[in-house]
Amino acid sequence: MSWQPSASISQLRQRSEIIAKIRQFFAQRQVMEVDTPAMSSAAVTDPYLCSFATTFVGPGASQGMPLHLVTSPEFHMKRLLCAGSGCIYQIGKSFRNEENSRYHNPEFTMLEWYRVGFDDRDLMNEVAELLMLVLGCQPPQRLSYQQAFLQVTGLDPLTASVAELQALAVEHGLGDVAMQESTHAPLQQMIFSMVVESKIGIERPCMVCDFPANQAALARICPDDARVARRFEVYYQGIELANGFFELDDADEQLARFEADNRARKAMGVAESPIDYRLIEALKQGLPKCAGVALGIDRLVMLALGVDHIDQVVGFTVDRA
């Protein structure tokens, strides 16, 4: 057992300087910094995300109030946007009860920001500016999900059948899992994460846009091609760095997606998540046209410092907490 921090003081000082540079980046653009709760009465419904649960017992909650540590500040930040906040950003802790590995710690630092009046293409430009500022990298490459998938595997993910995706997965040694799947989304996700991601964004960051509509999450569906959603992700040197959307503003559609997620969770034998009806009510009042993105600060610092494990940029990892 060690009381020492995971990262060296020198590394933590460099981390602090990077975060100061990020705050200056947003101050120059007059984007307001906000601070939202780390606990929520609702939880993320995404079948592949698992939140930490806790209980508050106190005045007004003598029988206990169930709470969840947020996997991202997204829902609270969107409520601020609906209340008229304008452009906002936040650097804060998020929590996921999942992996603990080279790129993962159950508690991590997220940079999330929303730009009113932007679409996903506008926001991709701003993400590129931030990456070049912090990392001193070349301008990012841009590919559609379809282009990246085709370039690496030779298969078109938007027209491939389930059988074709399964066969591709088998070619890459993923057959044990692939043959248990019967729909497009998990097969596409598995192949992209296990095969495609490692082949893109090597020399410079790669921004992948227009994800399949079955992976839309909280993004708008493209009006010109219903097969894809206005979502993008950023990859660099084998690291998934950021995930952004041209934000969905339809409350009914958002609720339908949450409910579909819970049906999927039930089918997978995973506990259903409490839906954030406060977010739904906020969306009914009106979310301004905006784009938002979440970027992992710990991973960004890893890239900036040229280190290969998250414990080299975090004060105290979970095993030392």
Backbone as numpy.savetxt, mean C-alpha at the origin, in Angstrom:
# Nx Ny Nz CAx CAy CAz Cx Cy Cz
19.19 -11.70 24.79 18.34 -10.50 24.79 19.22 -9.26 24.79
18.93 -8.31 23.91 19.73 -7.10 23.81 18.86 -5.87 24.01
19.41 -4.93 24.78 18.70 -3.66 24.96 19.06 -2.66 23.88
20.08 -2.99 23.08 20.59 -2.06 22.07 19.59 -1.86 20.93
19.60 -0.69 20.28 18.73 -0.49 19.11 19.15 -1.40 17.96
18.20 -1.68 17.09 18.46 -2.53 15.93 19.44 -1.84 14.97
19.19 -0.56 14.69 20.04 0.22 13.79 21.09 0.98 14.58
22.17 1.35 13.91 23.19 2.17 14.58 22.70 3.60 14.71
23.29 4.35 15.61 22.91 5.75 15.79 23.19 6.54 14.51
24.27 6.21 13.82 24.58 6.87 12.56 23.47 6.65 11.53
22.98 5.42 11.45 21.90 5.11 10.51 20.61 5.82 10.90
20.35 5.90 12.20 19.14 6.59 12.66 19.23 8.09 12.40
20.45 8.64 12.49 20.64 10.06 12.19 20.36 10.32 10.70
20.84 9.44 9.84 20.58 9.58 8.40 19.09 9.44 8.11
18.43 8.53 8.82 16.98 8.38 8.66 16.27 9.68 9.02
16.68 10.28 10.12 16.08 11.54 10.56 16.25 12.63 9.51
17.42 12.68 8.90 17.69 13.69 7.87 16.81 13.47 6.64
16.57 12.22 6.28 15.70 11.91 5.15 14.27 12.34 5.44
13.80 12.06 6.64 12.43 12.44 7.00 12.28 13.96 7.02
13.32 14.66 7.49 13.28 16.13 7.47 13.20 16.64 6.03
13.92 15.98 5.13 13.90 16.37 3.72 12.51 16.14 3.12
11.85 15.06 3.52 10.49 14.77 3.03 9.52 15.84 3.53
9.64 16.22 4.79 8.75 17.25 5.33 8.96 18.58 4.59
10.19 18.89 4.27 10.48 20.11 3.51 9.87 20.03 2.11
9.93 18.86 1.50 9.35 18.63 0.17 7.87 19.03 0.17
7.13 18.59 1.20 5.70 18.89 1.25 5.42 20.33 1.70
6.26 20.86 2.57 6.09 22.26 2.99 6.22 23.19 1.79
7.16 22.90 0.90 7.35 23.73 -0.30 6.14 23.67 -1.22
5.38 22.59 -1.14 4.20 22.44 -1.99 2.91 22.77 -1.24
3.05 23.28 -0.04 1.91 23.69 0.81 0.92 22.55 1.03
1.48 21.37 1.28 0.67 20.21 1.64 0.71 20.10 3.16
-0.46 20.07 3.79 -0.54 20.12 5.25 -0.25 18.75 5.88
0.58 18.75 6.93 0.83 17.53 7.67 -0.30 17.30 8.66
-0.78 16.06 8.76 -1.86 15.72 9.69 -1.43 14.54 10.55
-2.23 14.30 11.58 -1.95 13.22 12.53 -3.28 12.54 12.83
-3.44 11.29 12.41 -4.71 10.58 12.60 -4.51 9.40 13.55
-5.61 8.81 14.05 -5.51 7.76 15.06 -4.76 6.52 14.58
-4.05 5.90 15.51 -3.40 4.62 15.24 -4.37 3.47 15.51
-5.49 3.76 16.18 -6.51 2.74 16.47 -7.83 3.14 15.82
-8.59 2.16 15.41 -9.86 2.42 14.74 -10.90 1.39 15.16
-12.15 1.80 15.19 -13.23 0.85 15.51 -13.49 -0.10 14.34
-13.04 0.29 13.13 -13.19 -0.55 11.95 -11.83 -1.18 11.62
-11.83 -2.04 10.62 -10.58 -2.68 10.20 -10.55 -2.81 8.69
-9.39 -3.02 8.16 -9.27 -3.22 6.72 -9.94 -4.54 6.34
-10.64 -4.53 5.20 -11.36 -5.74 4.77 -10.57 -6.58 3.78
-9.50 -6.06 3.25 -8.67 -6.78 2.28 -8.39 -8.20 2.82
-8.77 -9.23 2.05 -8.60 -10.61 2.54 -7.16 -10.99 2.85
-6.21 -10.26 2.26 -4.80 -10.63 2.41 -4.07 -9.76 3.44
-4.81 -8.93 4.17 -4.21 -8.12 5.22 -4.80 -8.54 6.57
-3.96 -8.56 7.58 -4.41 -8.95 8.92 -4.01 -7.87 9.91
-5.00 -7.33 10.60 -4.72 -6.24 11.56 -4.59 -6.80 12.98
-3.97 -6.01 13.85 -3.90 -6.32 15.27 -5.19 -5.84 15.94
-5.73 -6.63 16.83 -6.95 -6.24 17.55 -6.63 -6.02 19.02
-7.33 -5.05 19.61 -7.19 -4.78 21.04 -8.54 -4.34 21.58
-8.61 -4.06 22.86 -9.88 -3.65 23.48 -9.64 -2.50 24.45
-10.45 -1.46 24.33 -10.41 -0.36 25.28 -11.49 -0.59 26.33
-11.11 -0.50 27.61 -12.07 -0.60 28.71 -11.93 0.66 29.55
-12.99 1.43 29.63 -12.93 2.68 30.37 -14.27 3.38 30.32
-14.31 4.66 30.68 -15.57 5.41 30.67 -16.28 5.31 29.32
-17.53 4.92 29.36 -18.30 4.75 28.14 -18.07 3.42 27.46
-17.15 2.64 27.99 -16.85 1.35 27.37 -16.53 0.32 28.45
-17.40 0.24 29.44 -17.14 -0.66 30.57 -17.15 -2.13 30.15
-17.86 -2.43 29.08 -17.92 -3.82 28.59 -16.83 -4.08 27.54
-16.07 -3.04 27.26 -14.98 -3.18 26.29 -15.35 -2.69 24.90
-14.50 -1.86 24.32 -14.70 -1.36 22.96 -13.64 -2.01 22.05
-14.04 -2.85 21.12 -13.07 -3.47 20.21 -12.41 -2.42 19.32
-11.10 -2.49 19.21 -10.35 -1.57 18.37 -9.32 -2.35 17.55
-8.88 -1.73 16.46 -7.87 -2.35 15.60 -6.77 -1.33 15.33
-5.53 -1.78 15.38 -4.43 -0.91 14.97 -4.49 -0.78 13.45
-4.33 0.44 12.95 -4.54 0.68 11.52 -3.42 0.05 10.68
-3.81 -0.52 9.55 -2.82 -1.03 8.60 -2.32 0.08 7.69
-3.03 1.20 7.71 -2.66 2.40 6.95 -3.57 3.52 7.45
-3.15 4.77 7.33 -4.00 5.88 7.80 -5.06 6.29 6.79
-5.23 5.52 5.73 -6.05 5.93 4.59 -7.47 6.36 4.95
-8.19 5.55 5.72 -9.60 5.84 5.96 -9.79 7.14 6.73
-8.96 7.34 7.75 -9.07 8.59 8.52 -8.68 9.80 7.67
-7.66 9.64 6.83 -7.23 10.76 6.00 -8.30 11.12 4.97
-9.01 10.12 4.46 -10.09 10.41 3.51 -11.24 11.13 4.19
-11.47 10.83 5.45 -12.51 11.56 6.19 -12.11 13.03 6.33
-10.83 13.29 6.52 -10.36 14.68 6.56 -10.56 15.36 5.21
-10.27 14.65 4.14 -10.46 15.21 2.80 -11.92 15.56 2.56
-12.82 14.67 2.98 -14.25 14.93 2.82 -14.71 16.12 3.67
-13.98 16.39 4.76 -14.31 17.52 5.64 -13.71 18.83 5.14
-12.93 18.77 4.03 -12.41 20.00 3.44 -10.98 20.33 3.78
-10.18 19.35 4.13 -8.80 19.61 4.54 -7.91 20.14 3.43
-8.22 19.79 2.19 -7.30 20.08 1.11 -6.18 19.05 1.10
-5.10 19.34 0.39 -4.00 18.41 0.23 -3.34 18.12 1.58
-3.11 16.84 1.88 -2.57 16.46 3.19 -1.56 15.32 3.05
-0.67 15.24 4.07 0.23 14.10 4.15 0.41 13.71 5.60
0.92 12.50 5.81 1.17 12.01 7.17 2.35 11.06 7.15
3.20 11.18 8.17 4.27 10.23 8.41 3.98 9.61 9.77
3.60 8.35 9.78 3.19 7.75 11.05 3.28 6.24 11.03
2.98 5.66 12.16 3.08 4.21 12.32 1.83 3.51 11.77
2.09 2.38 11.10 1.03 1.47 10.69 1.42 0.08 11.18
0.44 -0.82 11.22 0.66 -2.12 11.86 0.00 -3.22 11.03
0.74 -4.30 10.80 0.18 -5.44 10.09 0.66 -6.72 10.77
-0.31 -7.55 11.13 -0.03 -8.77 11.89 0.30 -9.90 10.91
1.45 -9.72 10.25 1.80 -10.64 9.18 3.27 -11.01 9.26
4.03 -10.63 8.24 5.42 -11.06 8.13 6.37 -10.31 9.05
7.49 -10.95 9.33 8.61 -10.33 10.03 9.85 -10.83 9.30
10.39 -10.00 8.40 11.43 -10.49 7.50 12.32 -9.34 7.04
13.06 -9.59 5.99 14.01 -8.61 5.47 13.38 -7.26 5.17
12.17 -7.27 4.61 11.50 -6.03 4.23 10.28 -5.72 5.09
10.04 -6.53 6.12 8.81 -6.38 6.91 9.10 -6.33 8.41
8.42 -5.44 9.09 8.35 -5.43 10.55 6.87 -5.21 10.88
6.31 -5.89 11.87 4.87 -5.73 12.14 4.45 -4.27 12.39
5.37 -3.48 12.94 5.14 -2.03 13.11 6.09 -1.32 12.17
5.55 -0.45 11.32 6.41 0.22 10.34 5.94 1.66 10.14
6.78 2.44 9.48 6.46 3.85 9.26 5.99 4.07 7.83
4.84 4.68 7.71 4.22 4.92 6.41 4.18 6.42 6.12
4.53 6.77 4.89 4.27 8.11 4.38 3.07 7.98 3.46
2.01 8.71 3.76 0.83 8.67 2.91 0.42 10.10 2.59
0.11 10.35 1.32 -0.34 11.71 0.99 -1.40 11.71 -0.10
-2.22 12.77 -0.07 -3.35 12.95 -0.98 -3.28 14.33 -1.59
-3.42 14.37 -2.93 -3.36 15.62 -3.66 -4.70 15.88 -4.34
-5.41 16.90 -3.83 -6.70 17.28 -4.39 -6.47 17.88 -5.78
-7.28 17.45 -6.74 -7.15 17.93 -8.11 -6.24 17.09 -8.98
-5.51 16.15 -8.36 -4.61 15.27 -9.10 -5.35 14.00 -9.52
-4.91 13.40 -10.63 -5.26 12.01 -10.91 -4.01 11.16 -10.69
-4.09 9.88 -10.99 -2.95 9.01 -10.70 -1.70 9.38 -11.50
-1.87 9.86 -12.73 -0.72 10.25 -13.54 -0.02 11.46 -12.95
-0.79 12.44 -12.49 -0.20 13.61 -11.83 0.59 13.18 -10.60
0.01 12.28 -9.82 0.66 11.86 -8.58 1.92 11.04 -8.88
1.90 10.26 -9.94 3.10 9.52 -10.33 4.26 10.48 -10.60
3.96 11.63 -11.20 4.99 12.63 -11.44 5.58 13.13 -10.13
4.72 13.36 -9.13 5.20 13.88 -7.85 5.98 12.81 -7.08
5.52 11.57 -7.15 6.27 10.48 -6.52 7.67 10.40 -7.12
7.75 10.55 -8.45 9.04 10.51 -9.12 9.96 11.61 -8.60
9.41 12.82 -8.41 10.20 13.94 -7.89 10.75 13.63 -6.50
9.92 13.04 -5.66 10.35 12.72 -4.30 11.45 11.65 -4.32
11.27 10.63 -5.14 12.28 9.57 -5.21 13.62 10.10 -5.70
13.57 10.96 -6.71 14.82 11.51 -7.23 15.50 12.40 -6.20
14.70 13.11 -5.40 15.25 13.96 -4.35 15.92 13.13 -3.27
15.23 12.11 -2.78 15.73 11.33 -1.64 16.80 10.32 -2.05
16.63 9.68 -3.20 17.52 8.59 -3.60 18.59 9.01 -4.60
18.40 10.19 -5.21 19.35 10.60 -6.24 19.33 9.66 -7.43
18.17 9.05 -7.69 18.04 8.05 -8.76 17.66 8.71 -10.08
17.71 7.92 -11.14 17.26 8.37 -12.45 15.73 8.48 -12.45
15.16 9.23 -13.40 13.69 9.29 -13.50 13.12 7.88 -13.66
12.05 7.57 -12.96 11.48 6.21 -13.03 10.98 5.84 -14.42
11.09 4.56 -14.72 10.48 3.99 -15.91 8.99 3.82 -15.64
8.17 3.87 -16.68 6.73 3.64 -16.53 6.28 2.51 -17.45
5.56 1.58 -16.87 4.98 0.47 -17.62 3.57 0.24 -17.12
2.69 -0.20 -18.01 1.39 -0.67 -17.53 1.59 -2.07 -16.95
0.67 -2.50 -16.11 0.71 -3.86 -15.55 0.77 -4.87 -16.69
-0.04 -4.63 -17.70 -0.08 -5.54 -18.85 1.29 -5.60 -19.53
1.93 -4.44 -19.75 3.24 -4.40 -20.40 4.29 -5.14 -19.57
4.31 -4.88 -18.25 5.32 -5.51 -17.39 5.14 -7.03 -17.38
3.90 -7.49 -17.26 3.60 -8.92 -17.22 4.01 -9.59 -18.53
3.65 -8.96 -19.65 4.00 -9.49 -20.96 5.50 -9.51 -21.18
6.16 -8.44 -20.79 7.60 -8.29 -21.00 8.39 -9.39 -20.30
7.96 -9.75 -19.09 8.69 -10.74 -18.31 8.24 -12.18 -18.60
6.94 -12.38 -18.78 6.42 -13.76 -18.89 5.97 -14.15 -20.29
5.68 -13.17 -21.15 5.16 -13.47 -22.48 3.67 -13.74 -22.51
3.00 -13.62 -21.35 1.56 -13.88 -21.26 0.82 -12.59 -20.94
-0.30 -12.36 -21.62 -1.11 -11.17 -21.38 -2.05 -11.44 -20.20
-1.87 -10.73 -19.07 -2.68 -11.02 -17.88 -4.14 -10.62 -18.02
-4.43 -9.75 -18.99 -5.81 -9.27 -19.14 -6.65 -10.18 -20.04
-5.99 -11.06 -20.78 -6.75 -11.98 -21.65 -6.51 -13.44 -21.30
-5.50 -13.73 -20.49 -5.17 -15.12 -20.16 -6.29 -15.80 -19.37
-6.49 -17.06 -19.63 -7.46 -17.84 -18.86 -6.84 -18.29 -17.55
-7.67 -18.78 -16.64 -7.17 -19.31 -15.38 -6.20 -20.46 -15.65
-6.54 -21.32 -16.61 -5.68 -22.46 -16.94 -4.31 -22.00 -17.44
-4.29 -20.93 -18.25 -3.02 -20.41 -18.77 -2.18 -19.82 -17.66
-2.82 -19.13 -16.73 -2.10 -18.56 -15.59 -1.55 -19.68 -14.70
-2.36 -20.72 -14.50 -1.89 -21.86 -13.70 -0.67 -22.53 -14.36
-0.73 -22.69 -15.68 0.38 -23.32 -16.41 1.65 -22.48 -16.28
1.50 -21.16 -16.36 2.65 -20.26 -16.20 3.23 -20.38 -14.81
2.35 -20.45 -13.82 2.81 -20.59 -12.43 3.58 -21.90 -12.24
3.09 -22.96 -12.85 3.76 -24.26 -12.76 5.16 -24.16 -13.35
5.30 -23.45 -14.49 6.61 -23.27 -15.13 7.63 -22.64 -14.18
7.13 -21.82 -13.28 8.02 -21.09 -12.37 8.04 -21.71 -10.96
7.62 -22.95 -10.86 7.73 -23.67 -9.60 6.70 -23.28 -8.56
5.57 -22.71 -9.02 4.53 -22.25 -8.10 3.27 -23.11 -8.19
3.41 -24.27 -8.75 2.24 -25.11 -9.02 1.47 -25.55 -7.80
2.17 -25.82 -6.68 1.49 -26.30 -5.48 0.40 -25.35 -5.04
0.69 -24.06 -5.10 -0.29 -23.05 -4.70 -1.24 -22.75 -5.84
-0.70 -22.60 -7.04 -1.51 -22.19 -8.19 -2.66 -23.14 -8.48
-2.43 -24.43 -8.34 -3.47 -25.40 -8.70 -4.60 -25.42 -7.68
-4.42 -24.72 -6.57 -5.50 -24.61 -5.58 -6.37 -23.37 -5.82
-5.93 -22.51 -6.76 -6.66 -21.28 -7.05 -7.55 -21.47 -8.28
-8.72 -20.85 -8.26 -9.65 -21.03 -9.37 -10.12 -19.72 -9.99
-9.52 -18.59 -9.56 -9.89 -17.29 -10.12 -8.64 -16.53 -10.54
-8.83 -15.50 -11.35 -7.72 -14.76 -11.93 -6.87 -14.00 -10.92
-7.53 -13.25 -10.02 -6.80 -12.30 -9.18 -5.65 -12.92 -8.37
-5.88 -13.99 -7.60 -4.77 -14.53 -6.81 -3.65 -15.08 -7.67
-3.99 -15.61 -8.83 -2.96 -16.14 -9.73 -2.13 -15.00 -10.32
-2.81 -13.94 -10.76 -2.10 -12.77 -11.28 -1.18 -12.19 -10.21
-1.70 -12.03 -9.00 -0.93 -11.45 -7.91 0.29 -12.29 -7.58
0.11 -13.60 -7.53 1.21 -14.50 -7.18 2.31 -14.44 -8.24
1.91 -14.52 -9.51 2.91 -14.50 -10.58 3.61 -13.15 -10.63
2.85 -12.07 -10.45 3.47 -10.75 -10.50 4.48 -10.59 -9.37
4.09 -10.98 -8.15 4.98 -10.79 -7.01 6.18 -11.73 -7.03
5.99 -12.95 -7.49 7.05 -13.96 -7.42 7.93 -13.99 -8.67
7.40 -13.54 -9.81 8.13 -13.66 -11.07 8.47 -12.29 -11.68
7.47 -11.41 -11.75 7.65 -10.14 -12.48 8.43 -9.11 -11.67
8.08 -8.94 -10.40 8.67 -7.86 -9.60 10.19 -7.90 -9.56
10.77 -9.07 -9.51 12.23 -9.18 -9.40 12.94 -8.82 -10.70
12.18 -8.68 -11.80 12.79 -8.40 -13.11 12.61 -6.95 -13.54
11.95 -6.13 -12.74 11.72 -4.74 -13.12 12.32 -3.81 -12.07
12.55 -2.55 -12.45 13.04 -1.56 -11.49 14.42 -1.86 -10.95
15.29 -2.41 -11.77 16.63 -2.76 -11.29 17.56 -1.55 -11.32
17.73 -0.94 -12.47 18.64 0.20 -12.62 18.01 1.51 -12.16
16.72 1.62 -12.32 15.98 2.81 -11.87 14.60 2.37 -11.44
13.92 3.18 -10.63 12.58 2.78 -10.19 11.66 2.51 -11.37
10.72 1.62 -11.17 9.72 1.32 -12.19 8.33 1.55 -11.61
7.55 2.37 -12.29 6.16 2.63 -11.89 5.25 1.80 -12.77
4.49 0.92 -12.15 3.58 0.05 -12.88 2.15 0.57 -12.64
1.46 0.90 -13.72 0.12 1.49 -13.58 -0.93 0.59 -14.24
-2.18 0.97 -14.08 -3.31 0.28 -14.71 -3.37 -1.20 -14.32
-3.49 -1.44 -13.02 -3.62 -2.80 -12.50 -4.96 -3.40 -12.93
-5.06 -4.73 -12.98 -6.35 -5.35 -13.31 -7.46 -4.87 -12.38
-8.66 -4.73 -12.90 -9.78 -4.24 -12.12 -10.07 -5.12 -10.92
-9.71 -6.42 -10.99 -9.95 -7.29 -9.85 -8.99 -7.01 -8.71
-8.02 -6.10 -8.91 -7.10 -5.67 -7.87 -7.23 -4.16 -7.64
-8.43 -3.63 -7.87 -8.63 -2.18 -7.81 -8.49 -1.61 -6.41
-8.82 -2.42 -5.38 -8.80 -1.94 -3.98 -9.66 -0.69 -3.86
-9.05 0.47 -3.64 -9.83 1.70 -3.47 -9.64 2.67 -4.63
-9.30 2.13 -5.81 -9.06 2.94 -6.99 -10.27 2.95 -7.92
-10.35 3.98 -8.76 -11.39 4.06 -9.78 -11.10 3.06 -10.91
-12.16 2.57 -11.51 -12.03 1.75 -12.71 -11.80 2.70 -13.89
-10.94 2.32 -14.81 -10.64 3.16 -15.97 -11.87 3.25 -16.87
-12.34 4.46 -17.19 -13.55 4.59 -18.02 -13.34 4.11 -19.45
-12.08 4.08 -19.92 -11.80 3.67 -21.30 -11.56 2.17 -21.43
-11.31 1.49 -20.30 -11.04 0.05 -20.34 -11.43 -0.53 -18.98
-12.61 -1.12 -18.90 -13.12 -1.62 -17.63 -12.32 -2.79 -17.08
-11.35 -3.28 -17.85 -10.52 -4.38 -17.38 -9.46 -3.91 -16.38
-9.22 -2.59 -16.34 -8.13 -2.09 -15.50 -8.60 -0.96 -14.58
-7.84 -0.76 -13.51 -8.13 0.28 -12.52 -7.01 1.31 -12.51
-7.33 2.51 -12.04 -6.35 3.61 -11.99 -5.52 3.49 -10.72
-4.73 2.44 -10.68 -3.86 2.13 -9.55 -2.43 1.98 -10.06
-1.46 2.42 -9.25 -0.07 2.22 -9.62 0.75 1.76 -8.41
1.84 1.06 -8.70 2.80 0.67 -7.67 4.20 1.00 -8.15
5.11 1.18 -7.19 6.49 1.54 -7.51 7.42 0.45 -7.00
8.34 0.00 -7.84 9.31 -1.03 -7.50 10.71 -0.52 -7.79
11.65 -0.86 -6.90 13.04 -0.45 -7.12 13.97 -1.43 -6.42
14.88 -1.99 -7.20 15.89 -2.91 -6.68 15.29 -4.04 -5.83
14.21 -4.61 -6.36 13.57 -5.74 -5.70 12.64 -5.39 -4.56
12.39 -4.11 -4.34 11.54 -3.67 -3.23 10.26 -3.04 -3.76
9.13 -3.49 -3.26 7.86 -2.82 -3.53 7.80 -1.62 -2.60
7.76 -0.42 -3.18 7.98 0.79 -2.40 6.73 1.61 -2.14
5.80 1.65 -3.09 4.64 2.53 -2.95 3.44 1.98 -3.71
2.26 2.38 -3.27 1.00 1.93 -3.86 0.06 3.13 -3.91
-0.39 3.50 -5.11 -1.20 4.71 -5.25 -2.45 4.50 -6.07
-3.42 5.40 -5.86 -4.72 5.30 -6.55 -5.21 6.67 -7.02
-5.95 6.66 -8.12 -6.88 7.75 -8.42 -8.11 7.35 -7.63
-8.36 8.05 -6.54 -9.24 7.55 -5.48 -10.70 7.40 -5.89
-11.27 6.26 -5.52 -12.69 6.00 -5.71 -13.49 6.96 -4.82
-14.51 7.61 -5.41 -15.31 8.57 -4.64 -16.78 8.17 -4.55
-17.09 6.97 -4.98 -18.47 6.48 -4.99 -18.71 5.65 -3.72
-19.52 6.18 -2.81 -19.75 5.51 -1.52 -20.40 4.14 -1.70
-21.36 4.04 -2.58 -22.05 2.76 -2.79 -21.10 1.70 -3.34
-20.27 2.11 -4.30 -19.31 1.17 -4.87 -18.28 0.75 -3.83
-17.84 1.71 -2.99 -16.86 1.38 -1.96 -17.44 0.39 -0.96
-18.69 0.61 -0.54 -19.33 -0.33 0.38 -19.46 -1.71 -0.25
-19.83 -1.75 -1.53 -19.96 -3.03 -2.22 -18.63 -3.77 -2.25
-17.54 -3.03 -2.42 -16.21 -3.67 -2.44 -15.85 -4.20 -1.05
-16.16 -3.43 -0.01 -15.90 -3.90 1.35 -16.67 -5.19 1.62
-17.94 -5.20 1.21 -18.78 -6.38 1.44 -18.26 -7.58 0.64
-17.80 -7.34 -0.58 -17.23 -8.42 -1.39 -15.96 -8.97 -0.74
-15.15 -8.07 -0.18 -13.96 -8.50 0.55 -14.32 -9.45 1.69
-15.36 -9.07 2.44 -15.74 -9.90 3.58 -16.29 -11.26 3.13
-16.96 -11.28 2.00 -17.42 -12.58 1.48 -16.21 -13.44 1.10
-15.20 -12.79 0.53 -13.98 -13.52 0.17 -13.27 -14.01 1.43
-13.24 -13.19 2.47 -12.61 -13.61 3.73 -13.32 -14.84 4.29
-14.64 -14.79 4.27 -15.43 -15.90 4.80 -15.14 -17.18 4.01
-15.07 -17.04 2.67 -14.80 -18.21 1.83 -13.41 -18.79 2.09
-12.47 -17.92 2.51 -11.10 -18.36 2.79 -10.95 -18.88 4.22
-12.03 -18.79 5.00 -11.96 -19.22 6.39 -11.29 -18.21 7.28
-11.28 -16.94 6.84 -10.69 -15.84 7.61 -11.82 -15.02 8.22
-11.63 -14.54 9.44 -12.67 -13.76 10.11 -13.02 -12.51 9.31
-14.31 -12.20 9.21 -14.74 -10.98 8.54 -14.29 -9.77 9.35
-14.09 -8.65 8.66 -13.63 -7.42 9.31 -14.77 -6.43 9.46
-14.79 -5.68 10.58 -15.81 -4.64 10.73 -15.61 -3.53 9.71
-16.64 -3.25 8.94 -16.56 -2.25 7.87 -16.54 -0.84 8.45
-15.78 0.04 7.83 -15.69 1.43 8.28 -16.86 2.24 7.70
-17.98 2.22 8.41 -19.15 2.95 7.93 -18.98 4.46 8.07
-18.07 4.91 8.94 -17.79 6.34 9.02 -17.17 6.83 7.71
-16.31 6.01 7.13 -15.74 6.37 5.82 -16.84 6.42 4.77
-17.74 5.45 4.78 -18.83 5.42 3.80 -19.68 6.68 3.92
-20.00 7.08 5.15 -20.79 8.30 5.35 -20.03 9.52 4.86
-18.72 9.55 5.10 -17.90 10.68 4.61 -17.93 10.74 3.09
-17.80 9.58 2.44 -17.81 9.55 0.97 -19.16 10.03 0.43
-20.22 9.76 1.15 -21.54 10.24 0.72 -21.62 11.76 0.74
-20.87 12.37 1.66 -20.83 13.83 1.72 -19.99 14.41 0.58
-19.08 13.60 0.07 -18.31 14.03 -1.09 -16.81 14.06 -0.88
-16.10 13.16 -1.57 -14.64 13.18 -1.60 -14.22 13.99 -2.82
-13.41 15.03 -2.63 -12.97 15.79 -3.81 -12.13 14.92 -4.73
-12.13 15.26 -6.01 -11.26 14.54 -6.95 -9.83 14.58 -6.41
-9.24 13.41 -6.22 -7.89 13.38 -5.66 -7.22 12.06 -5.97
-5.90 12.06 -5.82 -5.11 10.84 -5.91 -4.30 10.73 -4.63
-4.09 9.49 -4.20 -3.35 9.27 -2.97 -2.36 8.13 -3.13
-1.31 8.17 -2.30 -0.29 7.13 -2.38 0.27 6.85 -0.99
0.60 5.59 -0.73 1.25 5.17 0.51 2.65 4.67 0.16
3.65 5.16 0.87 5.04 4.81 0.59 5.72 4.38 1.88
6.42 3.25 1.85 7.07 2.74 3.04 8.36 3.49 3.35
8.36 4.24 4.45 9.54 5.02 4.83 10.73 4.12 5.13
10.51 3.03 5.85 11.61 2.14 6.22 12.30 1.61 4.97
11.52 1.21 3.99 12.09 0.68 2.75 12.79 1.78 1.96
12.22 2.98 1.96 12.86 4.11 1.28 14.23 4.39 1.90
14.31 4.37 3.23 15.57 4.61 3.91 16.56 3.48 3.62
16.07 2.25 3.56 16.94 1.13 3.18 17.62 1.40 1.84
16.84 1.85 0.86 17.38 2.14 -0.46 18.36 3.30 -0.41
18.01 4.35 0.34 18.87 5.53 0.43 20.21 5.20 1.08
20.20 4.31 2.07 21.42 3.97 2.80 22.16 2.78 2.20
21.52 2.11 1.24 22.16 0.97 0.61 22.32 -0.23 1.52
21.36 -0.43 2.44 21.42 -1.58 3.34 20.41 -2.63 2.89
20.57 -3.85 3.39 19.75 -4.94 2.85 18.77 -5.56 3.83
18.60 -4.94 5.02 17.64 -5.48 5.97 17.00 -4.34 6.74
15.68 -4.48 6.99 14.94 -3.42 7.64 15.46 -3.12 9.05
16.08 -4.10 9.69 16.56 -3.86 11.05 17.71 -2.85 11.09
18.28 -2.53 9.93 19.37 -1.56 9.85 18.88 -0.12 9.77
17.55 0.06 9.67 17.01 1.42 9.57 15.91 1.70 10.59
15.61 0.72 11.44 14.55 0.84 12.44 15.17 0.86 13.83
14.69 1.77 14.70 15.25 1.88 16.03 15.22 0.58 16.80
14.01 -0.03 16.87 13.85 -1.29 17.57 12.87 -2.15 16.81
13.34 -3.25 16.24 12.44 -4.17 15.55 11.62 -4.95 16.59
10.64 -5.71 16.11 9.68 -6.34 17.01 10.36 -7.26 18.04
11.46 -7.90 17.66 12.13 -8.81 18.58 12.88 -8.08 19.68
13.04 -6.75 19.53 13.71 -5.95 20.57 12.74 -4.96 21.24
11.50 -5.01 20.82 10.52 -4.04 21.33 10.18 -4.29 22.80
